[in-house]
Structures are given as structure tokens and as C-alpha cells.
Amino acid sequence: MKEYAASLRDQVIRMDTIPDELYKKYDVKRGLRDINGRGVVAGLTSISRISSFREENGERIPCDGELWYRGYNIRDLVSRYSAHRFGYEALAYLLLFGSLPDETQRADFIRMLSEARDLPTNFTRDVIMKAPTKDIMNSMTRSILTLASYDSNAAPTDVDNVIRQSMNLIAVFPMLAIYGFHAYNHYENLESMYIHRPDPNCSTAENILMMLRPDRKYSANEARVLDAALMLHMEHGGGNNSTFTTRVVTSSGSDTYATIAAAMSSLKGPKHGGANIKVMEMMDNIRENVRDWKDDDEIREYLSRMLMGSVFDHKGLIYGMGHAVYSVSDPRERIFKSFVSSLAEEKGREADLDLYNRIERIAPEVIAERRHIYKGVSPNVDFYSGFVYNMLGIPVELYTPIFAIARISGWSAHRLEEIVGMGKIIRPAYQSVMKVASPAEEA
């Protein structure tokens, strides 16, 4: 069987390998991006905007990255809400409905989310706890699809119905993730089982920490930092892989549950939502192999070896560095760094933070020395997000689900925009390079 499978594998590789020169011949933008990282325009959106270049005399000049939600700069939004209150809920309202809520609208929206933060009777026992898995993203996806069976109006795609379904999913996503982890941790790791119900008076960030921890306790700063992480991850344009998946599936006329399940399947990939896990694995490897964390030369030498593929996972990558869109800087990383610093001080992790800072400074220099970069390279938000989750005591199995808890708001907004403006099913073209069999070969 193994020999047979190996021969089939070799046949698949031989038949499905398309020469690089054909992509150049037909001007195919692999990954739907050109050599400078500019994405192929596939649609229009008013939900968010990303900027990483400026036009000067007809030339594109790399510049500091900027991100806007519905016309508001993310820096201003995080600053506005993080100092005095939790912002994730207000920004979810902004993404869905296009404007920042006033106090009455914000209170009503939070109340509706709290009322929706309830799973069907015995759903936790019969669905989440059944066949628990370490892959919490798969557990959540199964739960999302199963929730369709409990919705008597699951299929219609009118705006009113999709708004209701979106708000329900935004409300229960933390429960699907946290309960899925507790089931896995109990049945697979043989740890104690506890299920805390969400507190209607708590924010999404507070409820995540409360439901995760056996004693339900958390500090105000912990909740503030997690809320900032949610705000920074909840939306990033229509072209990122999972949001584009949302729009593609929506354009087919599919229901909300199937659409969000597809987005989840996209997000779980290590090239997308799983990036922060690779950063954490890389940092562990660096700690083990770099003797003096304060020696820039030793760090530089090890990063050079990593880039050459001789250490760590031999992929030739420094994880957390670079982004498909940003060049000079990722605005989310720059905003998040102040929150990271305050949490590191609270947790006594200053030495770890110093190592992160040194790698943030040295890695782009190493990459620039060894690679021809068509645009700038800088740390992205995932460089620090895993470190934050680790300091918060969030298990690695929940890193990508936390991303999903944030991004469900952005997905829902793009689904609604696609429904309102839907004209055609999204159906790009692929150039066939298939060889037609000769009559003799057919015989």
C-alpha cells in the first residue's frame, strides 16, 4: 500500500507541477499579487482601508502603514476606547453599521449581544464536548455548522436575517472557542473540567478571560490588553484570505453558517491566522540556542542562519517579519507594542520583551542584507500577539480561535456588503495549460 501510494504521489507531483515560466508567459499574478506585493483589484469596499505606499510623481513610495475602519484611523479608535472603556463592541457596531454608536446605541448593541450569548439547550454537552479535538478551529467550525440546524430561518440571505445571524455568531464565538478548549483539555489532557457561563455585565475580552480561568479572576490591565488585541485583529480589508473567502462564498448565495465556516477554514492556515504560533515556536528556538540574549551579534548570526534555512524549521523564514501589504511598518504592531510593554511589566517578563525588541530591530537588517526586497520589511502584529497571549495564560490551542473571535465582526460586515451590492458570483479565470491527448494516446 505504501509503495502504491508513493507511486501515486510521484505521479500527482509530476502532472500538477506547472513551470514558473508559464506564469510569466501568461502574466499570472501568483497569490493574486504582483512582484511588488500589490494585490489584484477584485472588488470595492467601504468597510476599511489599508495604506502602505504614497504616490509621488507617478512613483509608488513605501511609507508607514495606515489602517482605517469605516473612515476612522485605527490609532484614533484604539486611543478613544482603550483608556476608559472596552472598545471591541463599539468597533463591531462600527464595522457592521458604518458609524460609531452613541451611548444609547452602544448600550443597546451590548445588551443584544449579551442576550444572544447563549447556546441551545445541551449544545455544549452534545456538540462541543462530543469528539473533542486539539484543533479548536475545527471544533468551532463544526459547532458553527451545527448551529444552522437550530436556526429555523437558517437559509434566507436577506439583510435583516443576516444581521441577526451575524450578531448571534459574534456573541457566541468566545463560548465555542473556550468551551471547545475545556473539552479537549479534560478528555485529552485529563485535566479538570469547568464551564463558566458568560457574565452579561462583562465585555467580550473580560468574558474570554473569565471563562478560561478556573478562578474567573483577571486584572483590569489584562482585559484592556486583550480588548486592544481584538480591536486590532477584527478587520483588515477585503483581500485577506479569510475575508475574501467570506465574499466568494457569499457571492454564491450560500447561508451565513456555511459562509463563516468557510472563513474559519481559511483562517486556520499557518500562512494566515496561525502565524503567531510560528512566531512563538521560533522564539522558543532562539531562547534555546542564543546564549546571551543581550548580544546583538550573536542574535544577528543566529537569525542569518535561520534565514539560510540551516536552523529552526529550515524554511528560511523569520516569522513575524514582513507583510503581504505593509512595507515600512504595520500600524497594528506599533499600536499594540505599548500594550505589550505594560503587560510585560505587570508579568515580570521584561527580559523576554527586550529579546523581542532586539529581534524586531535586527531581523529587518538581516533580511535586507540577504534578500532582494521589492518593498520594505518590518514586524507585523503577529510578532507580538502570541507573546501577549502567552503572558495572559491563554493556551496555544486558542491563539487562532482568539483571532477568529475578533475577525468574525469583519467577516460579517463584508458578508453584508457583498449581499447588498451583489451582482455576480465571484468567478476568476484560470488559464489552461493542459496538453490535449493525441488520438493514438487516447487509444
Residue pairs with C-beta under 8 A, 6 or more apart in sequence:
18 433
22 28
22 433
23 30
26 431
26 433
28 431
29 40
31 324
32 39
32 40
32 42
32 239
33 39
33 40
33 324
34 40
35 374
36 60
36 374
36 375
37 324
37 325
37 327
37 374
37 375
38 60
39 239
39 324
39 325
42 238
42 239
42 244
42 426
42 428
43 238
43 247
43 426
44 421
45 237
45 238
45 414
45 417
46 70
46 98
46 417
47 69
47 70
47 95
47 235
47 237
47 238
47 410
47 413
47 414
47 417
48 67
48 68
48 69
48 70
48 95
48 235
48 236
48 237
48 238
48 410
49 66
49 67
49 68
49 237
50 65
50 66
50 67
50 236
50 237
50 325
50 326
51 63
51 65
51 66
51 67
52 62
52 63
52 65
52 66
52 325
52 326
52 327
52 328
52 375
53 60
53 61
53 62
53 63
53 327
54 60
54 61
54 63
55 61
62 327
62 328
62 375
62 376
63 327
63 328
64 328
64 329
64 331
65 323
65 325
65 326
65 327
65 328
65 329
65 330
65 331
66 73
66 331
67 73
67 74
67 236
67 331
67 332
68 74
69 77
69 91
69 94
69 95
69 235
70 94
70 95
70 98
70 99
72 94
72 100
74 231
74 232
74 331
74 332
74 335
75 331
75 335
77 87
77 91
77 94
77 231
78 87
78 228
78 231
78 232
78 335
80 87
81 87
81 90
81 91
81 227
81 231
82 224
82 227
82 228
82 231
82 339
86 203
86 204
86 205
86 206
86 223
86 224
86 227
87 227
87 228
87 231
88 203
88 204
88 205
88 227
88 230
88 231
88 234
88 406
88 409
89 106
89 109
89 110
89 113
89 203
89 204
90 100
90 101
90 106
90 109
91 231
91 234
91 409
92 109
92 170
92 234
92 409
93 100
93 101
93 105
93 106
93 109
94 100
94 101
95 234
95 235
95 409
95 410
95 412
95 413
96 163
96 166
96 167
96 409
96 412
96 413
96 416
101 109
112 167
113 167
113 170
113 171
113 204
114 171
114 198
114 200
114 201
115 200
116 167
116 168
116 170
116 171
116 172
117 171
117 172
117 174
117 175
117 198
117 200
117 207
118 172
119 172
119 175
120 147
120 150
123 143
123 146
123 147
123 150
124 175
124 179
124 195
127 142
127 143
127 146
128 139
128 143
128 176
128 179
128 180
128 183
129 179
129 183
129 187
132 139
132 180
132 183
132 184
132 186
132 187
132 188
133 139
133 180
133 184
133 188
134 184
134 188
134 397
135 268
135 397
136 177
136 180
136 181
136 184
136 397
136 398
136 400
136 401
137 264
137 265
137 267
137 268
137 273
137 400
137 401
137 404
138 268
139 176
139 180
139 183
139 184
140 173
140 176
140 177
140 180
140 264
140 401
140 404
141 261
141 264
141 265
143 176
143 180
144 169
144 176
144 257
144 260
144 261
144 264
145 257
145 258
145 261
147 168
147 169
147 172
147 257
148 154
148 255
148 257
148 258
151 165
151 257
153 161
154 165
154 255
154 256
154 257
155 255
156 255
157 250
157 253
157 255
157 256
157 419
159 416
159 419
159 420
161 256
162 256
162 412
162 415
162 416
162 419
163 416
165 256
165 257
166 256
166 408
166 412
166 415
166 416
169 256
169 260
169 408
169 412
170 408
170 409
170 412
173 404
173 405
173 408
174 198
174 204
174 207
174 208
174 211
174 405
175 198
175 211
177 208
177 398
177 401
177 402
177 404
177 405
178 208
178 211
178 212
178 398
179 195
179 211
180 401
181 212
181 395
181 397
181 398
181 401
182 193
182 194
182 195
183 193
184 397
185 191
185 193
185 395
186 192
186 193
192 214
194 214
195 211
196 210
196 211
196 216
197 211
198 207
198 210
198 211
199 206
199 207
199 210
202 210
203 223
203 227
204 227
204 230
204 405
205 223
205 224
205 226
205 227
205 230
206 218
206 223
208 226
208 402
208 405
209 218
209 222
209 223
209 226
209 392
210 216
210 217
210 218
212 393
212 394
212 398
213 393
219 346
221 342
221 343
221 346
222 343
222 346
222 392
224 339
225 339
225 340
225 342
225 343
225 388
225 392
226 388
226 392
228 335
228 336
228 339
229 336
229 339
229 385
229 388
229 389
229 402
229 406
230 402
230 405
230 406
231 406
232 332
232 335
232 336
232 381
232 406
233 332
233 381
233 385
233 402
233 403
233 406
233 407
234 406
234 407
234 409
234 410
235 243
235 407
235 409
235 410
235 413
236 243
236 410
237 243
237 325
238 244
238 247
238 414
239 325
240 272
241 266
241 267
241 269
241 271
241 272
242 263
242 264
242 266
242 267
242 272
242 273
242 407
242 411
243 263
243 407
243 410
243 411
243 414
245 262
245 263
245 265
245 266
246 259
246 260
246 262
246 263
246 411
246 414
246 415
246 418
247 414
247 415
247 418
247 426
248 262
248 426
249 258
249 259
249 262
249 263
250 259
250 414
250 415
250 418
250 419
250 422
251 418
251 422
251 424
251 425
251 426
252 425
253 425
254 262
256 415
259 411
259 415
260 408
260 411
260 412
260 415
263 407
263 411
264 404
266 272
267 273
267 400
267 403
267 404
267 407
268 274
268 400
270 277
270 278
273 400
273 403
273 404
273 407
274 399
274 400
275 319
275 320
275 380
275 382
276 320
276 382
276 385
276 386
276 389
276 399
276 400
276 403
277 386
277 396
277 399
277 400
278 313
278 319
278 320
279 319
279 320
279 382
279 383
279 385
279 386
279 387
280 386
280 387
280 390
280 396
280 399
281 312
281 313
281 319
282 306
282 312
282 313
282 318
282 319
282 320
283 355
283 356
283 359
283 386
283 387
285 311
285 312
286 299
286 302
286 355
286 359
287 293
287 355
289 302
289 311
290 298
290 299
290 302
291 298
292 298
293 299
293 351
293 354
293 355
293 358
294 354
294 358
296 358
296 362
299 355
299 358
299 359
299 362
300 362
300 365
300 366
302 311
303 318
303 359
303 362
303 363
303 366
304 366
304 369
304 370
305 311
306 312
306 316
306 317
306 318
307 316
307 317
307 318
307 366
307 367
307 370
307 371
308 316
308 370
309 315
309 316
318 359
318 363
318 366
318 367
319 382
319 383
320 379
320 380
320 382
320 383
320 384
321 363
321 364
321 367
321 377
321 378
321 379
321 380
321 383
322 367
322 377
322 378
322 380
323 330
323 378
323 380
326 376
326 378
326 380
327 375
327 376
327 377
327 378
328 376
328 378
329 376
329 378
330 378
330 379
330 380
330 381
332 380
332 381
333 378
333 379
333 380
333 381
333 383
333 384
336 381
336 384
336 385
336 388
337 384
339 388
340 353
340 356
340 384
340 387
340 388
341 353
343 349
343 388
343 391
343 392
344 350
344 352
344 353
344 391
347 391
349 391
352 387
353 387
356 383
356 384
356 387
360 379
360 383
363 379
364 376
364 377
364 378
364 379
367 373
367 377
368 377
385 399
385 403
386 396
386 399
389 396
389 398
389 399
389 402
390 396
394 402
